Amino acid sequence: PEARVVALVESDRQRLQEVGDRLAPGQGIPDYTDWAEAIAQPGLEAVVVATPAGTHYPIVRAALAAGLHVLC
Protein backbone atom coordinates (compact mmCIF):
# COMPACT_ATOMS: atom_id res chain seq x y z
CA PRO A 1 0.00 0.00 0.00
CA GLU A 2 2.95 2.35 0.41
CA ALA A 3 4.27 1.74 -3.10
CA ARG A 4 3.49 4.20 -5.85
CA VAL A 5 4.25 4.45 -9.54
CA VAL A 6 6.78 7.23 -10.13
CA ALA A 7 7.67 6.55 -13.77
CA LEU A 8 6.64 4.51 -16.78
CA VAL A 9 8.99 3.10 -19.39
CA GLU A 10 8.05 1.81 -22.85
CA SER A 11 10.15 1.98 -26.00
CA ASP A 12 7.10 2.45 -28.22
CA ARG A 13 5.87 6.04 -27.75
CA GLN A 14 2.26 5.21 -28.75
CA ARG A 15 2.11 2.26 -26.35
CA LEU A 16 3.63 4.46 -23.63
CA GLN A 17 0.78 6.93 -24.06
CA GLU A 18 -1.81 4.13 -23.90
CA VAL A 19 -0.29 2.65 -20.74
CA GLY A 20 -0.02 6.05 -19.09
CA ASP A 21 -3.64 6.84 -19.90
CA ARG A 22 -4.75 3.53 -18.41
CA LEU A 23 -2.54 3.31 -15.32
CA ALA A 24 -2.08 6.92 -14.31
CA PRO A 25 -4.54 9.22 -16.05
CA GLY A 26 -3.93 12.86 -15.29
CA GLN A 27 -1.32 12.17 -12.61
CA GLY A 28 1.64 13.69 -14.44
CA ILE A 29 3.85 10.64 -13.94
CA PRO A 30 7.09 10.95 -15.93
CA ASP A 31 7.41 8.61 -18.87
CA TYR A 32 10.48 7.39 -20.67
CA THR A 33 11.34 5.46 -23.80
CA ASP A 34 14.79 4.62 -22.40
CA TRP A 35 14.95 2.45 -19.28
CA ALA A 36 18.50 3.61 -18.44
CA GLU A 37 17.27 7.19 -18.17
CA ALA A 38 14.37 6.09 -15.96
CA ILE A 39 16.48 4.18 -13.44
CA ALA A 40 18.70 7.23 -13.01
CA GLN A 41 15.79 9.15 -11.44
CA PRO A 42 16.75 10.58 -8.04
CA GLY A 43 14.86 8.99 -5.17
CA LEU A 44 13.91 5.85 -7.05
CA GLU A 45 13.93 2.82 -4.74
CA ALA A 46 12.63 -0.09 -6.80
CA VAL A 47 11.75 -1.18 -10.31
CA VAL A 48 9.47 -3.75 -11.88
CA VAL A 49 10.90 -5.27 -15.03
CA ALA A 50 8.15 -6.62 -17.30
CA THR A 51 9.93 -7.11 -20.61
CA PRO A 52 10.70 -10.06 -22.90
CA ALA A 53 12.98 -12.52 -21.06
CA GLY A 54 15.89 -11.88 -23.42
CA THR A 55 16.09 -8.27 -22.24
CA HIS A 56 16.03 -8.93 -18.50
CA TYR A 57 19.74 -9.29 -17.80
CA PRO A 58 21.01 -5.82 -18.76
CA ILE A 59 18.07 -4.05 -17.16
CA VAL A 60 18.15 -6.03 -13.91
CA ARG A 61 21.93 -5.82 -13.66
CA ALA A 62 21.88 -2.03 -14.11
CA ALA A 63 19.07 -1.61 -11.59
CA LEU A 64 20.86 -3.74 -8.99
CA ALA A 65 24.12 -1.89 -9.63
CA ALA A 66 22.22 1.35 -8.97
CA GLY A 67 21.15 -0.04 -5.59
CA LEU A 68 17.50 -0.56 -6.54
CA HIS A 69 15.17 -3.33 -5.45
CA VAL A 70 14.05 -5.37 -8.46
CA LEU A 71 10.92 -7.38 -9.20
CA CYS A 72 11.34 -9.18 -12.47
A tleap script that builds the chain and sets N, CA, C and O, in Angstrom:
source leaprc.protein.ff14SB
mol = sequence {
  NPRO GLU ALA ARG VAL VAL ALA LEU VAL GLU
  SER ASP ARG GLN ARG LEU GLN GLU VAL GLY
  ASP ARG LEU ALA PRO GLY GLN GLY ILE PRO
  ASP TYR THR ASP TRP ALA GLU ALA ILE ALA
  GLN PRO GLY LEU GLU ALA VAL VAL VAL ALA
  THR PRO ALA GLY THR HIE TYR PRO ILE VAL
  ARG ALA ALA LEU ALA ALA GLY LEU HIE VAL
  LEU CCYS
}
set mol.1.N position { 0.800 -1.215 0.000 }
set mol.1.CA position { 0.000 0.000 0.000 }
set mol.1.C position { 0.842 1.279 0.000 }
set mol.1.O position { 0.346 2.349 -0.352 }
set mol.2.N position { 2.098 1.171 0.389 }
set mol.2.CA position { 2.946 2.349 0.414 }
set mol.2.C position { 3.703 2.561 -0.887 }
set mol.2.O position { 4.380 3.576 -1.055 }
set mol.3.N position { 3.593 1.609 -1.808 }
set mol.3.CA position { 4.266 1.740 -3.099 }
set mol.3.C position { 3.457 2.653 -4.007 }
set mol.3.O position { 2.229 2.709 -3.936 }
set mol.4.N position { 4.184 3.367 -4.865 }
set mol.4.CA position { 3.494 4.196 -5.851 }
set mol.4.C position { 4.301 4.222 -7.141 }
set mol.4.O position { 5.526 4.100 -7.125 }
set mol.5.N position { 3.612 4.379 -8.235 }
set mol.5.CA position { 4.253 4.454 -9.542 }
set mol.5.C position { 4.834 5.854 -9.691 }
set mol.5.O position { 4.119 6.846 -9.550 }
set mol.6.N position { 6.137 5.932 -9.976 }
set mol.6.CA position { 6.776 7.231 -10.126 }
set mol.6.C position { 7.305 7.454 -11.532 }
set mol.6.O position { 7.769 8.548 -11.857 }
set mol.7.N position { 7.239 6.413 -12.379 }
set mol.7.CA position { 7.670 6.546 -13.773 }
set mol.7.C position { 7.168 5.354 -14.565 }
set mol.7.O position { 6.945 4.272 -14.023 }
set mol.8.N position { 6.995 5.575 -15.853 }
set mol.8.CA position { 6.637 4.513 -16.784 }
set mol.8.C position { 7.684 4.475 -17.882 }
set mol.8.O position { 8.181 5.511 -18.321 }
set mol.9.N position { 8.015 3.257 -18.321 }
set mol.9.CA position { 8.992 3.102 -19.393 }
set mol.9.C position { 8.416 2.170 -20.454 }
set mol.9.O position { 7.919 1.086 -20.149 }
set mol.10.N position { 8.494 2.611 -21.688 }
set mol.10.CA position { 8.047 1.812 -22.845 }
set mol.10.C position { 8.756 2.370 -24.066 }
set mol.10.O position { 8.727 3.577 -24.307 }
set mol.11.N position { 9.387 1.503 -24.833 }
set mol.11.CA position { 10.153 1.978 -25.996 }
set mol.11.C position { 9.266 2.490 -27.125 }
set mol.11.O position { 9.701 3.317 -27.927 }
set mol.12.N position { 8.046 2.013 -27.193 }
set mol.12.CA position { 7.098 2.445 -28.225 }
set mol.12.C position { 6.294 3.628 -27.684 }
set mol.12.O position { 5.502 3.461 -26.757 }
set mol.13.N position { 6.487 4.806 -28.247 }
set mol.13.CA position { 5.866 6.038 -27.748 }
set mol.13.C position { 4.337 5.939 -27.716 }
set mol.13.O position { 3.716 6.415 -26.765 }
set mol.14.N position { 3.720 5.332 -28.735 }
set mol.14.CA position { 2.259 5.212 -28.751 }
set mol.14.C position { 1.786 4.299 -27.619 }
set mol.14.O position { 0.816 4.613 -26.930 }
set mol.15.N position { 2.461 3.187 -27.432 }
set mol.15.CA position { 2.114 2.261 -26.353 }
set mol.15.C position { 2.321 2.939 -24.989 }
set mol.15.O position { 1.535 2.733 -24.065 }
set mol.16.N position { 3.367 3.735 -24.876 }
set mol.16.CA position { 3.632 4.456 -23.632 }
set mol.16.C position { 2.456 5.369 -23.289 }
set mol.16.O position { 2.032 5.433 -22.135 }
set mol.17.N position { 1.940 6.060 -24.272 }
set mol.17.CA position { 0.784 6.934 -24.062 }
set mol.17.C position { -0.432 6.125 -23.605 }
set mol.17.O position { -1.141 6.530 -22.684 }
set mol.18.N position { -0.668 4.979 -24.255 }
set mol.18.CA position { -1.810 4.128 -23.895 }
set mol.18.C position { -1.686 3.619 -22.461 }
set mol.18.O position { -2.657 3.641 -21.705 }
set mol.19.N position { -0.504 3.167 -22.093 }
set mol.19.CA position { -0.289 2.647 -20.741 }
set mol.19.C position { -0.456 3.768 -19.719 }
set mol.19.O position { -1.105 3.582 -18.689 }
set mol.20.N position { 0.122 4.917 -20.000 }
set mol.20.CA position { -0.016 6.049 -19.093 }
set mol.20.C position { -1.462 6.465 -18.897 }
set mol.20.O position { -1.880 6.771 -17.781 }
set mol.21.N position { -2.223 6.476 -19.978 }
set mol.21.CA position { -3.640 6.842 -19.896 }
set mol.21.C position { -4.429 5.840 -19.056 }
set mol.21.O position { -5.373 6.207 -18.356 }
set mol.22.N position { -4.030 4.572 -19.135 }
set mol.22.CA position { -4.754 3.529 -18.409 }
set mol.22.C position { -4.324 3.439 -16.941 }
set mol.22.O position { -5.171 3.290 -16.060 }
set mol.23.N position { -3.029 3.527 -16.673 }
set mol.23.CA position { -2.535 3.315 -15.318 }
set mol.23.C position { -2.474 4.571 -14.467 }
set mol.23.O position { -2.613 4.500 -13.246 }
set mol.24.N position { -2.271 5.701 -15.088 }
set mol.24.CA position { -2.078 6.923 -14.306 }
set mol.24.C position { -2.674 8.133 -15.006 }
set mol.24.O position { -1.970 9.113 -15.250 }
set mol.25.N position { -3.952 8.079 -15.332 }
set mol.25.CA position { -4.538 9.217 -16.054 }
set mol.25.C position { -4.493 10.513 -15.257 }
set mol.25.O position { -4.935 10.572 -14.109 }
set mol.26.N position { -3.954 11.543 -15.885 }
set mol.26.CA position { -3.933 12.863 -15.286 }
set mol.26.C position { -3.031 13.031 -14.074 }
set mol.26.O position { -3.133 14.038 -13.374 }
set mol.27.N position { -2.156 12.077 -13.808 }
set mol.27.CA position { -1.317 12.165 -12.613 }
set mol.27.C position { 0.043 12.792 -12.878 }
set mol.27.O position { 0.797 13.041 -11.938 }
set mol.28.N position { 0.369 13.050 -14.126 }
set mol.28.CA position { 1.636 13.691 -14.437 }
set mol.28.C position { 2.856 12.848 -14.119 }
set mol.28.O position { 3.910 13.388 -13.785 }
set mol.29.N position { 2.730 11.542 -14.218 }
set mol.29.CA position { 3.848 10.643 -13.942 }
set mol.29.C position { 4.822 10.707 -15.114 }
set mol.29.O position { 4.406 10.577 -16.266 }
set mol.30.N position { 6.110 10.906 -14.841 }
set mol.30.CA position { 7.090 10.954 -15.933 }
set mol.30.C position { 7.096 9.664 -16.736 }
set mol.30.O position { 6.918 8.574 -16.193 }
set mol.31.N position { 7.303 9.809 -18.033 }
set mol.31.CA position { 7.406 8.612 -18.867 }
set mol.31.C position { 8.684 8.673 -19.691 }
set mol.31.O position { 9.173 9.747 -20.041 }
set mol.32.N position { 9.202 7.508 -19.987 }
set mol.32.CA position { 10.481 7.386 -20.670 }
set mol.32.C position { 10.403 6.322 -21.752 }
set mol.32.O position { 9.652 5.353 -21.636 }
set mol.33.N position { 11.183 6.512 -22.798 }
set mol.33.CA position { 11.338 5.459 -23.804 }
set mol.33.C position { 12.668 4.736 -23.614 }
set mol.33.O position { 12.949 3.759 -24.308 }
set mol.34.N position { 13.480 5.208 -22.681 }
set mol.34.CA position { 14.794 4.623 -22.401 }
set mol.34.C position { 14.855 4.219 -20.927 }
set mol.34.O position { 14.809 5.075 -20.044 }
set mol.35.N position { 14.957 2.921 -20.664 }
set mol.35.CA position { 14.953 2.447 -19.278 }
set mol.35.C position { 16.157 2.964 -18.489 }
set mol.35.O position { 16.044 3.205 -17.287 }
set mol.36.N position { 17.305 3.138 -19.145 }
set mol.36.CA position { 18.497 3.609 -18.439 }
set mol.36.C position { 18.281 5.019 -17.889 }
set mol.36.O position { 18.753 5.344 -16.800 }
set mol.37.N position { 17.584 5.833 -18.628 }
set mol.37.CA position { 17.265 7.186 -18.166 }
set mol.37.C position { 16.310 7.124 -16.975 }
set mol.37.O position { 16.439 7.898 -16.026 }
set mol.38.N position { 15.363 6.209 -17.029 }
set mol.38.CA position { 14.373 6.088 -15.961 }
set mol.38.C position { 14.997 5.635 -14.650 }
set mol.38.O position { 14.647 6.155 -13.591 }
set mol.39.N position { 15.920 4.669 -14.701 }
set mol.39.CA position { 16.481 4.182 -13.438 }
set mol.39.C position { 17.478 5.156 -12.828 }
set mol.39.O position { 17.937 4.949 -11.704 }
set mol.40.N position { 17.815 6.203 -13.544 }
set mol.40.CA position { 18.704 7.229 -13.014 }
set mol.40.C position { 17.938 8.301 -12.237 }
set mol.40.O position { 18.547 9.231 -11.708 }
set mol.41.N position { 16.611 8.180 -12.162 }
set mol.41.CA position { 15.787 9.154 -11.438 }
set mol.41.C position { 16.208 9.253 -9.983 }
set mol.41.O position { 16.330 8.223 -9.319 }
set mol.42.N position { 16.432 10.441 -9.464 }
set mol.42.CA position { 16.750 10.583 -8.037 }
set mol.42.C position { 15.582 10.106 -7.177 }
set mol.42.O position { 14.422 10.355 -7.504 }
set mol.43.N position { 15.887 9.432 -6.098 }
set mol.43.CA position { 14.856 8.989 -5.169 }
set mol.43.C position { 14.179 7.690 -5.520 }
set mol.43.O position { 13.353 7.201 -4.749 }
set mol.44.N position { 14.502 7.119 -6.654 }
set mol.44.CA position { 13.908 5.845 -7.052 }
set mol.44.C position { 14.420 4.750 -6.127 }
set mol.44.O position { 15.615 4.698 -5.835 }
set mol.45.N position { 13.533 3.876 -5.663 }
set mol.45.CA position { 13.926 2.818 -4.738 }
set mol.45.C position { 13.799 1.426 -5.330 }
set mol.45.O position { 14.530 0.518 -4.935 }
set mol.46.N position { 12.884 1.245 -6.271 }
set mol.46.CA position { 12.626 -0.094 -6.801 }
set mol.46.C position { 12.104 -0.005 -8.224 }
set mol.46.O position { 11.566 1.019 -8.645 }
set mol.47.N position { 12.273 -1.096 -8.954 }
set mol.47.CA position { 11.752 -1.178 -10.312 }
set mol.47.C position { 11.055 -2.519 -10.508 }
set mol.47.O position { 11.381 -3.514 -9.861 }
set mol.48.N position { 10.099 -2.514 -11.409 }
set mol.48.CA position { 9.466 -3.746 -11.878 }
set mol.48.C position { 9.860 -3.894 -13.329 }
set mol.48.O position { 9.606 -3.004 -14.141 }
set mol.49.N position { 10.479 -5.016 -13.662 }
set mol.49.CA position { 10.898 -5.274 -15.033 }
set mol.49.C position { 9.899 -6.256 -15.638 }
set mol.49.O position { 9.821 -7.412 -15.221 }
set mol.50.N position { 9.147 -5.790 -16.611 }
set mol.50.CA position { 8.154 -6.616 -17.305 }
set mol.50.C position { 8.421 -6.491 -18.800 }
set mol.50.O position { 7.694 -5.820 -19.534 }
set mol.51.N position { 9.479 -7.156 -19.219 }
set mol.51.CA position { 9.934 -7.108 -20.607 }
set mol.51.C position { 10.151 -8.530 -21.101 }
set mol.51.O position { 10.123 -9.466 -20.302 }
set mol.52.N position { 10.368 -8.715 -22.406 }
set mol.52.CA position { 10.697 -10.058 -22.895 }
set mol.52.C position { 11.928 -10.605 -22.159 }
set mol.52.O position { 12.858 -9.856 -21.860 }
set mol.53.N position { 11.930 -11.890 -21.874 }
set mol.53.CA position { 12.983 -12.515 -21.062 }
set mol.53.C position { 14.389 -12.219 -21.568 }
set mol.53.O position { 15.310 -12.066 -20.766 }
set mol.54.N position { 14.569 -12.138 -22.860 }
set mol.54.CA position { 15.886 -11.877 -23.419 }
set mol.54.C position { 16.448 -10.509 -23.087 }
set mol.54.O position { 17.637 -10.265 -23.292 }
set mol.55.N position { 15.621 -9.617 -22.582 }
set mol.55.CA position { 16.085 -8.268 -22.236 }
set mol.55.C position { 16.302 -8.083 -20.741 }
set mol.55.O position { 16.777 -7.030 -20.314 }
set mol.56.N position { 15.968 -9.073 -19.949 }
set mol.56.CA position { 16.026 -8.928 -18.496 }
set mol.56.C position { 17.429 -8.632 -17.970 }
set mol.56.O position { 17.600 -7.721 -17.161 }
set mol.57.N position { 18.415 -9.371 -18.408 }
set mol.57.CA position { 19.740 -9.286 -17.800 }
set mol.57.C position { 20.303 -7.868 -17.748 }
set mol.57.O position { 20.662 -7.412 -16.662 }
set mol.58.N position { 20.397 -7.152 -18.863 }
set mol.58.CA position { 21.012 -5.822 -18.763 }
set mol.58.C position { 20.210 -4.846 -17.902 }
set mol.58.O position { 20.783 -3.999 -17.217 }
set mol.59.N position { 18.909 -4.965 -17.940 }
set mol.59.CA position { 18.070 -4.051 -17.155 }
set mol.59.C position { 18.197 -4.360 -15.663 }
set mol.59.O position { 18.413 -3.459 -14.852 }
set mol.60.N position { 18.063 -5.629 -15.311 }
set mol.60.CA position { 18.145 -6.031 -13.911 }
set mol.60.C position { 19.540 -5.752 -13.354 }
set mol.60.O position { 19.674 -5.256 -12.236 }
set mol.61.N position { 20.562 -6.063 -14.120 }
set mol.61.CA position { 21.935 -5.818 -13.664 }
set mol.61.C position { 22.152 -4.331 -13.378 }
set mol.61.O position { 22.711 -3.973 -12.342 }
set mol.62.N position { 21.713 -3.472 -14.291 }
set mol.62.CA position { 21.884 -2.035 -14.107 }
set mol.62.C position { 21.094 -1.531 -12.901 }
set mol.62.O position { 21.582 -0.692 -12.144 }
set mol.63.N position { 19.887 -2.036 -12.724 }
set mol.63.CA position { 19.067 -1.615 -11.593 }
set mol.63.C position { 19.707 -2.041 -10.267 }
set mol.63.O position { 19.748 -1.263 -9.314 }
set mol.64.N position { 20.202 -3.272 -10.213 }
set mol.64.CA position { 20.861 -3.738 -8.994 }
set mol.64.C position { 22.140 -2.960 -8.728 }
set mol.64.O position { 22.443 -2.630 -7.582 }
set mol.65.N position { 22.890 -2.666 -9.781 }
set mol.65.CA position { 24.124 -1.885 -9.628 }
set mol.65.C position { 23.809 -0.484 -9.121 }
set mol.65.O position { 24.641 0.133 -8.455 }
set mol.66.N position { 22.631 0.021 -9.425 }
set mol.66.CA position { 22.216 1.348 -8.965 }
set mol.66.C position { 21.641 1.297 -7.551 }
set mol.66.O position { 21.214 2.319 -7.013 }
set mol.67.N position { 21.631 0.097 -6.947 }
set mol.67.CA position { 21.151 -0.044 -5.585 }
set mol.67.C position { 19.646 -0.136 -5.456 }
set mol.67.O position { 19.103 0.106 -4.378 }
set mol.68.N position { 18.958 -0.481 -6.539 }
set mol.68.CA position { 17.503 -0.557 -6.539 }
set mol.68.C position { 17.021 -1.965 -6.208 }
set mol.68.O position { 17.703 -2.950 -6.492 }
set mol.69.N position { 15.851 -2.047 -5.611 }
set mol.69.CA position { 15.172 -3.328 -5.449 }
set mol.69.C position { 14.569 -3.671 -6.807 }
set mol.69.O position { 14.146 -2.779 -7.542 }
set mol.70.N position { 14.528 -4.967 -7.143 }
set mol.70.CA position { 14.049 -5.366 -8.464 }
set mol.70.C position { 13.019 -6.490 -8.333 }
set mol.70.O position { 13.246 -7.478 -7.634 }
set mol.71.N position { 11.899 -6.325 -9.009 }
set mol.71.CA position { 10.920 -7.381 -9.203 }
set mol.71.C position { 10.900 -7.650 -10.690 }
set mol.71.O position { 10.570 -6.774 -11.488 }
set mol.72.N position { 11.254 -8.862 -11.055 }
set mol.72.CA position { 11.341 -9.185 -12.469 }
set mol.72.C position { 10.431 -10.356 -12.782 }
set mol.72.O position { 10.357 -10.789 -13.932 }
savepdb mol mol.pdb
quit
